Amino acid sequence: MISPLTYLKESKKELDKVVWPTLKQTSRLTLVVIAASVAVGAYIAGLDALLTKLTEKFIR
């Protein structure tokens, strides 16, 4: 079994190998995620509105 201290040392070594994104990359990718989320939300809202109208026509 691995000791907690060994685990923390190995975790630190692995984290030192990580290439972290720059602030510019993080900001750009955050905007991409927000834009994609808004687009998918708008698509789902439009589809919901369309299906609601169609359902209302068939019920009447």
C-alpha positions, -999 to 999 in steps of 0.1 A, spaced: 0 0 0 12 35 -9 18 60 19 -1 93 18 32 112 18 45 92 -12 12 98 -30 14 135 -25 50 137 -37 41 117 -68 11 138 -74 32 170 -72 57 155 -97 29 148 -122 13 182 -117 47 198 -125 46 180 -159 13 196 -169 13 223 -195 -13 247 -182 -32 269 -208 -25 306 -209 -50 332 -199 -57 340 -235 -64 303 -244 -86 300 -213 -106 331 -221 -110 321 -258 -121 286 -250 -145 298 -223 -162 321 -249 -164 291 -273 -181 271 -246 -205 299 -237 -214 305 -274 -220 268 -280 -242 266 -249 -262 296 -260 -266 281 -295 -277 247 -283 -301 264 -258 -316 285 -285 -320 255 -308 -337 235 -281 -359 264 -272 -369 269 -309 -376 232 -313 -397 232 -281 -417 262 -293 -423 245 -327 -434 212 -312 -456 231 -287 -474 249 -316 -478 216 -335 -491 198 -305 -516 226 -298 -529 224 -334 -534 187 -332 -552 190 -298 -577 216 -311 
